[in-house]
Amino acid sequence: MKSKIALAFDNCKKEKRPALITYTVAGDNSKENSLKILSKISQHADILELGFPHNTPIADGGQIQGSSHRALSKGIKLKDVFQIVKNFKKKNPNKPLILMGYYNLIYQNGENNFLKNCKNSGVDGLIIVDLPYPENRGFAYKCKKKSITFVQLLSPTTSNKRMKKIINDSHNMIYYISMLSTTGGKLKISPRKILQNYNKIKKINPKKNLVIGFGITDRTISALKLADGLVVGSMLCKTITKSLKMRQNPVTKLDKVVYNLKKKIL
């Protein structure tokens, strides 16, 4: 049986467009708003990424760190993250949701226990930023047994030989980090160059869904729409920060932003 993630990509391909993948941090700026945000933007996004807040992030830029800080200062715990997912999935059972974060939380929770919680709450996929290949093979296998997509990461510095191994071993979604930077950095290379690199990777196994993340905003998204999927994160976290500063409702602001992003890739 095809995963919800794979089905979402299939639908987008039928519509001849990339999947729009959004990233927000669980619990930003409150548990209630986090759930409202997911429910609202899921009307435009094809796949939702939800970050579990972390106080020592490796790849997160300032905007996502700000979101994490807001969530942690409200006392959000891992059990709350699963509760947000569960509540979202009750009303949106077919919308794919991927949890994204760092291995430390999984290690402390115990891999099997963590995956059991993922399954019970309705998580469809996992991106674990600091668990690289081949160290992640055992965990990725456990994910597969639970029908959870483990998303492998590739970067511009991944060698060809290594890339082939990772792609060969990956599930049906792979995440290409477009540039060497933390999230939210300005695009340092042209979209044309990113797509050249992307197409080389895509040729290794055209059947697997390859998405691009890092540096994607309303300004760059339409130039990259030949990809299978595009991840927008920092821009959304920035929108929450701005709307809170202006005392506006972050839920309605994000809804508009994601709606406009979707229009740019149709």
C-alpha positions in Angstrom: 0.0 0.0 0.0 1.3 3.5 -0.9 2.1 5.9 1.9 0.1 9.1 2.3 3.4 10.9 1.4 3.8 9.0 -1.8 0.1 9.6 -2.7 0.5 13.4 -2.1 3.4 13.4 -4.6 1.4 11.4 -7.1 -1.5 14.0 -6.9 0.9 16.9 -7.5 2.5 15.2 -10.5 -1.0 14.7 -12.0 -1.4 18.5 -11.6 2.1 19.0 -13.1 3.4 21.0 -10.1 5.7 20.4 -7.1 4.4 19.5 -3.7 4.3 22.5 -1.3 5.8 21.4 1.9 5.5 23.7 4.9 7.6 23.7 8.1 6.4 25.1 11.5 7.6 24.4 15.0 5.2 22.4 17.3 3.9 24.7 20.0 4.7 28.0 18.4 3.4 30.3 19.7 1.1 28.1 21.9 -0.1 24.5 21.6 -3.6 25.8 20.6 -2.2 28.1 17.9 0.2 25.5 16.6 -2.8 23.2 16.0 -4.8 26.0 14.4 -1.9 26.9 12.1 -1.5 23.3 11.0 -5.3 23.0 10.3 -5.4 26.3 8.4 -2.3 25.9 6.2 -3.1 22.2 5.4 -5.8 23.6 3.1 -3.0 24.9 0.8 0.1 22.7 1.7 0.5 19.2 0.3 2.7 17.9 3.1 3.2 19.4 6.6 6.5 19.3 8.4 6.4 19.8 12.1 9.6 20.5 14.0 10.0 19.3 17.6 11.4 22.3 19.5 15.0 21.9 20.5 17.3 24.1 22.6 20.6 23.1 20.8 19.8 23.0 17.1 22.5 22.3 14.5 21.0 23.3 11.2 18.3 25.8 12.3 18.8 29.5 11.5 17.6 32.4 13.6 13.9 32.3 12.5 13.4 28.7 13.5 15.4 29.1 16.7 13.0 31.9 17.6 10.0 29.6 17.0 11.6 26.9 19.1 12.4 29.4 21.9 8.7 30.5 22.0 7.5 26.9 22.1 10.0 25.9 24.8 9.2 29.0 27.0 5.6 27.8 27.0 6.8 24.5 28.4 6.1 22.2 25.4 7.2 18.6 25.9 7.5 15.7 23.4 4.2 14.3 24.6 2.5 17.7 23.7 4.0 17.4 20.2 2.4 14.0 19.7 -0.9 15.4 21.1 -0.9 18.2 18.5 -0.3 15.6 15.8 -3.1 13.4 17.1 -5.6 16.2 17.3 -4.6 17.4 13.8 -5.0 13.9 12.3 -8.4 13.4 13.8 -9.8 16.0 11.4 -7.2 15.6 8.6 -6.5 11.9 8.5 -5.2 11.9 4.9 -2.9 15.0 5.1 0.7 13.7 5.4 2.6 15.0 8.4 6.4 14.6 8.9 8.1 15.2 12.2 11.5 16.9 12.0 14.1 17.2 14.7 17.2 15.9 16.3 18.2 12.4 17.5 18.8 13.3 21.1 15.1 13.4 21.9 14.5 10.0 20.2 17.5 8.5 22.1 16.2 9.8 25.5 12.7 8.5 24.6 14.0 5.1 23.3 13.7 4.4 19.6 10.9 1.8 19.9 8.9 3.9 22.4 9.3 7.0 20.1 8.2 5.1 17.0 5.2 3.7 18.9 4.2 7.2 19.8 4.6 8.3 16.2 2.4 5.5 15.0 -0.3 6.1 17.7 -0.5 9.8 16.9 -0.5 9.4 13.1 3.0 10.6 12.1 3.7 9.7 8.4 7.4 10.5 8.2 10.5 11.5 10.1 13.5 13.8 9.2 16.3 13.4 11.8 18.8 16.1 11.0 21.8 14.8 12.9 21.4 11.0 12.2 23.3 10.6 9.0 23.7 7.6 6.6 24.9 4.8 7.2 24.4 5.3 11.0 20.7 5.7 10.4 20.1 2.4 8.6 18.9 0.5 11.7 16.5 3.3 12.7 15.3 3.8 9.1 14.6 0.0 9.0 12.5 0.2 12.2 10.6 3.2 10.6 9.9 1.1 7.5 8.5 -1.7 9.6 6.0 0.7 11.1 5.2 2.2 7.7 6.8 5.5 8.6 8.8 7.2 5.8 12.4 7.9 6.9 13.6 10.9 4.9 17.3 10.8 4.0 19.2 14.1 3.5 21.6 15.0 0.7 23.7 18.1 0.4 25.9 19.8 -2.2 29.0 18.2 -0.7 27.6 14.6 -0.7 29.9 12.7 -3.0 28.5 10.8 -6.0 29.4 7.4 -4.6 27.8 8.2 -1.3 24.7 9.7 -2.9 24.1 6.5 -4.9 24.2 4.5 -1.7 21.9 6.9 0.2 19.3 7.0 -2.6 19.4 3.3 -3.1 18.7 2.8 0.6 16.2 5.6 1.0 12.4 5.3 1.3 10.2 7.2 -1.2 11.2 10.8 -0.2 14.6 12.4 -0.2 15.5 15.9 1.0 18.1 17.9 -0.9 19.7 20.7 1.1 20.2 23.4 -1.6 23.2 25.1 -0.1 25.7 25.1 2.7 24.0 27.2 5.3 21.6 27.1 8.2 17.9 27.4 7.4 16.6 30.8 6.4 19.9 31.9 4.8 19.7 34.0 1.6 20.0 31.8 -1.5 23.7 31.9 -2.2 23.5 30.1 -5.6 21.1 30.7 -8.4 17.9 28.7 -8.7 19.3 27.5 -12.2 22.4 26.1 -10.5 20.3 24.4 -7.8 18.1 22.8 -10.5 21.2 21.6 -12.4 22.5 19.8 -9.2 19.0 18.6 -8.5 18.6 17.0 -12.0 21.9 15.2 -11.6 20.6 13.6 -8.4 17.2 12.9 -9.8 18.7 10.9 -12.6 20.2 8.4 -10.1 16.7 7.1 -9.3 13.9 9.0 -11.1 11.2 7.0 -9.2 12.1 8.5 -5.8 10.6 11.8 -4.8 13.3 14.4 -4.3 12.5 17.7 -2.6 14.5 20.9 -2.2 14.8 22.8 1.1 16.8 25.8 2.5 16.5 29.3 1.0 13.1 28.9 -0.4 10.8 32.0 -0.1 8.0 33.6 -2.1 10.8 35.2 -4.2 12.6 32.0 -5.2 9.9 29.3 -5.2 8.5 29.8 -8.7 12.0 29.5 -10.2 12.4 26.0 -8.6 9.0 24.6 -9.5 10.4 21.7 -11.6 11.3 19.9 -8.4 9.1 17.1 -7.0 8.6 19.2 -3.9 9.7 22.5 -2.2 10.1 23.1 1.5 9.3 26.5 3.0 10.1 26.9 6.7 12.0 30.0 7.9 9.7 32.3 6.0 6.8 30.9 7.9 8.5 31.2 11.3 9.4 34.8 10.4 5.7 35.5 9.6 4.7 34.2 13.1 7.4 36.4 14.7 6.3 39.5 12.8 2.6 39.0 13.4 3.2 38.6 17.2 5.2 41.8 17.2 2.4 43.6 15.4 -0.2 42.0 17.7 -1.8 40.3 14.8 -3.2 36.8 14.6 -0.4 34.5 13.4 -2.9 31.9 12.1 -4.6 34.2 9.6 -1.2 35.7 8.6 0.3 32.3 7.8 -2.8 31.2 6.0 -2.3 34.1 3.5 1.4 33.5 3.1 0.9 29.8 2.4 -2.0 30.5 0.0 0.3 32.9 -1.9 3.2 30.4 -2.1 0.8 27.8 -3.5 -0.3 30.2 -6.2 3.3 30.7 -7.3 3.8 27.0 -8.1 0.5 26.3 -9.9 
